[in-house]
Amino acid sequence: MSGSAPTIESADVVVVGGGTAGLQAALQLAKTGRSVVVLERRAEGRSGARWCNGTSAWQFERAGLEPPKPPELRAHGGAAHMVSPTGRYRFTIVDSPVGDADMRLLVDRLRRDAEIAGVDIRWGVTDVELRRAHGRPTSIRATRGTEAVAISARLFVDAAGYQGVLRNQVPALAATCPDVAAEDLCSAQQLILAIDDEAGARHFLDEHGAVPGDAVIAVGVEGGYSTVNITVEASLDEVSVLTGTIPALGNATGPDLLKATRAAHPWMGRTIFGGGGSIPLRRVYDRFTAPGVALVGDAACQVFPGHGSGIGFGLLAGKVLAEATADADDPGSEAVLWRYQAAYLREFGATLAGYDAIRRMSTQLGPEGVEELFASGVFSAPLVRPGLAQEVGLLGARDTIAAIRALAARPAIARVVVPALAAMGTARAVYRAYPSTPSDRAFAAWRRTAERLLPRQDAG
Ligand SMILES: Cc1cc2nc3c(=O)[nH]c(=O)nc-3n(C[C@H](O)[C@H](O)[C@H](O)COP(=O)(O)OP(=O)(O)OC[C@H]3O[C@@H](n4cnc5c(N)ncnc54)[C@H](O)[C@@H]3O)c2cc1C
């Protein structure tokens, strides 16, 4: 860093983190006429997720983005074959609502669109530090190679992923945004592998009644909340393998599980691309704004906990933030940022909190309980399809009656499953009542209610 004091530049908004959530927030804010700077630690072309992720088209549409198209969109429209922990039970969701997207191309699209909208992106930026006056951040200092960076702004957005970078520097957020507990972190890996032996791949598909382009999703294989998701692509040239587990509960890591999966399927060949990391599974933070600061994406735990999907709910955050701040003279004022937080939580909080209850349910059931859930028929296509689409769905009358009968015959799993399903309904009422304007008293009262009615959240 140079010894002299840096020149202080100015912008309306500084976003820290150039993954999908940060670039989308920057793009949407720029579209409302704000001047926006993005500070990203990694080099250009390396930011955000670098693997393939399952996404839902409705989230892109609501986020003001075109849903992925090929080549950004890879496998889509096939069936999802759900397989029980032992492999004994299974059911199929025809025309799965999940589209597998290449995150490298999505990140690049968002980067390009953000730059066209006037966003100034700085790569290779480290040592980001907020400077505050009267309890509100006024500028940010950072290092870029040998240069010191200093930018004053009215709004600072933390989009730095699940560990955040700004939220820990803001006392007002310290209490509501604790570090994510190890028990709430999913270790995941996703690789695109070459298929070395087409006959081996076909044999695997035949065993599961699947065709190229379908996803074969084994759940509960390494702890109740875990998956091995294998999609042989339509071309039969490549296969996508995704694994996820919670190691803090005594399970192997996602990469360990992927290694074991490759060993069990010798038809899988070399790695073409992919990557891994940790996904926060706790429910979205109760408060993710403070005067001058807003969190988006994994930094706010805006992740669908049912299967650890953070792309869509992170993209939605940038859109809702831009909507909430669009007409404001001061986009960082407490009242304006509260609008973002309240609008987001009223629209999506119940889905995120409801599926947090479902995620905890699968952990509590363990592989044996998940197996029994399959055996009972409760875990079935009508119940799971909305979850794949990252939505809350209602069972029809016939399916509800069948589920009640099946659970009545299995009181041990009913004791775990019924409260989780009930929490999904309760979450709707809880988030509808989220305070619409800033009030410490109303927020504290809402939080007490949420803590009483929804699963308890641990601090890291
Ligand atoms: C293997 C795997 C599979 C997954 N599968 C799915 C899936 O199928 N569907 C789905 O929706 N989600 C999935 N996820 C989750 C999804 O990838 C994340 O939720 C999503 O990438 C979060 O986006 P983000 O922009 O909030 O954070 P990130 O993608 O983590 O981006 C954060 C950015 O901030 C930068 N940064 C960090 N610290 C700093 C700092 N101090 N200064 C400057 N920059 C900084 C990082 O370099 C990074 O570029 C998966 C995750 C993994 C690991």
The ligand as an SDF file (V2000), in Angstrom:
LIG
                    3D

 53 58  0  0  0  0  0  0  0  0999 V2000
  -20.9250  -27.3190   -4.2360 C   0  0  0  0  0  0  0  0  0  0  0  0
  -22.0570  -26.3720   -4.0590 C   0  0  0  0  0  0  0  0  0  0  0  0
  -23.2460  -26.6350   -4.6980 C   0  0  0  0  0  0  0  0  0  0  0  0
  -24.2900  -25.7330   -4.6000 C   0  0  0  0  0  0  0  0  0  0  0  0
  -25.4560  -26.0130   -5.2510 N   0  0  0  0  0  0  0  0  0  0  0  0
  -26.4110  -25.0810   -5.3070 C   0  0  0  0  0  0  0  0  0  0  0  0
  -27.5650  -25.2830   -6.1140 C   0  0  0  0  0  0  0  0  0  0  0  0
  -27.7440  -26.3290   -6.7340 O   0  0  0  0  0  0  0  0  0  0  0  0
  -28.4660  -24.2690   -6.2200 N   0  0  0  0  0  0  0  0  0  0  0  0
  -28.2900  -23.0770   -5.5720 C   0  0  0  0  0  0  0  0  0  0  0  0
  -29.1290  -22.1750   -5.7110 O   0  0  0  0  0  0  0  0  0  0  0  0
  -27.2320  -22.8890   -4.7540 N   0  0  0  0  0  0  0  0  0  0  0  0
  -26.2840  -23.8370   -4.6160 C   0  0  0  0  0  0  0  0  0  0  0  0
  -25.1810  -23.6250   -3.8380 N   0  0  0  0  0  0  0  0  0  0  0  0
  -25.0980  -22.3890   -3.0510 C   0  0  0  0  0  0  0  0  0  0  0  0
  -24.6990  -21.1870   -3.9080 C   0  0  0  0  0  0  0  0  0  0  0  0
  -23.5330  -21.4930   -4.6540 O   0  0  0  0  0  0  0  0  0  0  0  0
  -24.4560  -19.9840   -3.0120 C   0  0  0  0  0  0  0  0  0  0  0  0
  -25.6020  -19.7960   -2.2050 O   0  0  0  0  0  0  0  0  0  0  0  0
  -24.1990  -18.7330   -3.8350 C   0  0  0  0  0  0  0  0  0  0  0  0
  -23.0390  -18.8770   -4.6110 O   0  0  0  0  0  0  0  0  0  0  0  0
  -24.0570  -17.5220   -2.9200 C   0  0  0  0  0  0  0  0  0  0  0  0
  -23.8530  -16.3750   -3.7080 O   0  0  0  0  0  0  0  0  0  0  0  0
  -23.2450  -15.0600   -3.0400 P   0  0  0  0  0  0  0  0  0  0  0  0
  -23.0370  -14.1020   -4.1660 O   0  0  0  0  0  0  0  0  0  0  0  0
  -24.0600  -14.6610   -1.8810 O   0  0  0  0  0  0  0  0  0  0  0  0
  -21.8400  -15.5170   -2.4310 O   0  0  0  0  0  0  0  0  0  0  0  0
  -20.5740  -16.1370   -3.1640 P   0  0  0  0  0  0  0  0  0  0  0  0
  -20.9370  -16.9010   -4.3730 O   0  0  0  0  0  0  0  0  0  0  0  0
  -19.8290  -16.8280   -2.0680 O   0  0  0  0  0  0  0  0  0  0  0  0
  -19.7490  -14.8610   -3.6310 O   0  0  0  0  0  0  0  0  0  0  0  0
  -19.1250  -14.0290   -2.6860 C   0  0  0  0  0  0  0  0  0  0  0  0
  -18.0460  -13.2270   -3.3910 C   0  0  0  0  0  0  0  0  0  0  0  0
  -17.4770  -12.3220   -2.4280 O   0  0  0  0  0  0  0  0  0  0  0  0
  -16.0760  -12.3310   -2.5510 C   0  0  0  0  0  0  0  0  0  0  0  0
  -15.4990  -11.9570   -1.2680 N   0  0  0  0  0  0  0  0  0  0  0  0
  -15.4660  -12.6940   -0.1250 C   0  0  0  0  0  0  0  0  0  0  0  0
  -14.8430  -12.0020    0.8500 N   0  0  0  0  0  0  0  0  0  0  0  0
  -14.4780  -10.8210    0.3180 C   0  0  0  0  0  0  0  0  0  0  0  0
  -13.7770   -9.6940    0.8410 C   0  0  0  0  0  0  0  0  0  0  0  0
  -13.3290   -9.6870    2.1010 N   0  0  0  0  0  0  0  0  0  0  0  0
  -13.5580   -8.6320    0.0240 N   0  0  0  0  0  0  0  0  0  0  0  0
  -13.9930   -8.6460   -1.2750 C   0  0  0  0  0  0  0  0  0  0  0  0
  -14.6500   -9.7030   -1.8190 N   0  0  0  0  0  0  0  0  0  0  0  0
  -14.8920  -10.7680   -1.0290 C   0  0  0  0  0  0  0  0  0  0  0  0
  -15.7370  -13.7650   -2.9540 C   0  0  0  0  0  0  0  0  0  0  0  0
  -14.4750  -13.8150   -3.5870 O   0  0  0  0  0  0  0  0  0  0  0  0
  -16.8950  -14.1110   -3.8880 C   0  0  0  0  0  0  0  0  0  0  0  0
  -16.6060  -13.8040   -5.2410 O   0  0  0  0  0  0  0  0  0  0  0  0
  -24.1430  -24.5400   -3.8520 C   0  0  0  0  0  0  0  0  0  0  0  0
  -22.9630  -24.2850   -3.1650 C   0  0  0  0  0  0  0  0  0  0  0  0
  -21.9230  -25.2050   -3.2500 C   0  0  0  0  0  0  0  0  0  0  0  0
  -20.6590  -24.9410   -2.4910 C   0  0  0  0  0  0  0  0  0  0  0  0
  1  2  1  0
  2  3  1  0
  2 52  2  0
  3  4  2  0
  4  5  1  0
  4 50  1  0
  5  6  2  0
  6  7  1  0
  6 13  1  0
  7  8  2  0
  7  9  1  0
  9 10  1  0
 10 11  2  0
 10 12  1  0
 12 13  2  0
 13 14  1  0
 14 15  1  0
 14 50  1  0
 15 16  1  0
 16 17  1  0
 16 18  1  0
 18 19  1  0
 18 20  1  0
 20 21  1  0
 20 22  1  0
 22 23  1  0
 23 24  1  0
 24 25  2  0
 24 26  1  0
 24 27  1  0
 27 28  1  0
 28 29  2  0
 28 30  1  0
 28 31  1  0
 31 32  1  0
 32 33  1  0
 33 34  1  0
 33 48  1  0
 34 35  1  0
 35 36  1  0
 35 46  1  0
 36 37  1  0
 36 45  1  0
 37 38  2  0
 38 39  1  0
 39 40  1  0
 39 45  2  0
 40 41  1  0
 40 42  2  0
 42 43  1  0
 43 44  2  0
 44 45  1  0
 46 47  1  0
 46 48  1  0
 48 49  1  0
 50 51  2  0
 51 52  1  0
 52 53  1  0
M  END
$$$$
